């Protein structure tokens, strides 16, 4: 009987070891695969300009337009529109 118990312990330990090994290898290979599929930064052109608000407003028309008067408000509006443009490029 003690030999049967030893065999079960060795069998369970072996199964646990194999399962852990498979999980670790899957995680490592999965992370490597994700890293290989990342888009290099050079492939996507990021727009970062405050001088293209009119162009961006034509591309992304506003439904509830508000009057933008202050320089800070204009920069915020441009930053939001630029964010939409960059989102569409990525």
C-alpha positions as CSV (number, residue, x, y, z in Angstrom):
1,X,0.0,0.0,0.0
2,X,2.7,2.6,0.8
3,X,4.2,2.0,-2.7
4,X,0.8,2.7,-4.3
5,X,0.7,6.0,-2.3
6,X,4.2,6.9,-3.5
7,X,3.3,6.2,-7.1
8,X,0.2,8.5,-6.8
9,X,2.3,11.3,-5.3
10,X,4.9,11.0,-8.1
11,X,2.2,10.9,-10.7
12,X,0.4,14.0,-9.3
13,X,3.6,15.9,-9.0
14,X,4.6,15.0,-12.6
15,X,1.2,16.1,-13.9
16,X,1.4,19.4,-12.0
17,X,5.0,20.0,-13.3
18,X,3.9,19.4,-16.9
19,X,0.9,21.6,-16.6
20,X,3.0,24.4,-15.1
21,X,5.6,24.0,-17.8
22,X,3.0,24.2,-20.6
23,X,1.5,27.3,-19.0
24,X,4.8,29.1,-18.7
25,X,5.8,28.2,-22.2
26,X,2.5,29.3,-23.5
27,X,2.8,32.6,-21.7
28,X,6.3,33.2,-22.9
29,X,5.6,32.3,-26.5
30,X,2.3,34.3,-26.4
31,X,4.1,37.4,-25.2
32,X,6.8,37.0,-27.8
33,X,4.1,36.7,-30.5
34,X,2.3,39.9,-29.2
35,X,5.6,41.8,-29.2
36,X,6.3,40.7,-32.8
37,X,2.9,41.9,-33.9
38,X,3.3,45.4,-32.5
39,X,3.2,48.2,-35.0
40,X,6.6,49.9,-35.1
41,X,6.3,53.6,-34.3
42,X,7.8,54.5,-37.7
43,X,4.8,53.0,-39.6
44,X,2.2,55.4,-38.1
45,X,2.5,59.1,-38.7
46,X,1.3,61.0,-35.6
47,X,-0.2,64.4,-36.2
48,X,1.0,66.9,-33.6
49,X,0.2,70.4,-34.9
50,X,-1.9,73.3,-33.6
51,X,-2.1,74.9,-37.1
52,X,-4.6,72.4,-38.7
53,X,-7.8,73.1,-36.8
54,X,-9.8,74.1,-39.9
55,X,-8.7,71.0,-41.9
56,X,-9.5,68.7,-39.0
57,X,-13.0,70.4,-38.5
58,X,-13.8,69.5,-42.1
59,X,-12.7,65.9,-41.6
60,X,-14.6,65.6,-38.2
61,X,-17.6,67.9,-38.4
62,X,-19.1,68.9,-35.0
63,X,-22.7,68.3,-34.2
64,X,-23.0,70.7,-31.2
65,X,-20.6,73.4,-32.1
66,X,-19.7,75.9,-29.5
67,X,-18.0,79.3,-29.9
68,X,-14.3,79.0,-29.3
69,X,-12.8,82.4,-28.4
70,X,-9.8,81.9,-26.1
71,X,-6.4,80.7,-27.3
72,X,-6.5,77.9,-24.7
73,X,-10.0,76.9,-25.9
74,X,-8.7,76.8,-29.5
75,X,-5.7,74.6,-28.5
76,X,-8.0,72.2,-26.5
77,X,-10.3,71.9,-29.5
78,X,-7.4,71.2,-31.8
79,X,-5.9,68.7,-29.4
80,X,-9.2,66.8,-29.4
81,X,-9.5,66.9,-33.1
82,X,-5.9,65.8,-33.5
83,X,-6.6,62.9,-31.1
84,X,-9.4,61.8,-33.4
85,X,-7.1,62.0,-36.4
86,X,-4.3,60.0,-34.7
87,X,-6.8,57.4,-33.5
88,X,-8.0,56.9,-37.0
89,X,-4.4,56.5,-38.3
90,X,-3.5,53.9,-35.6
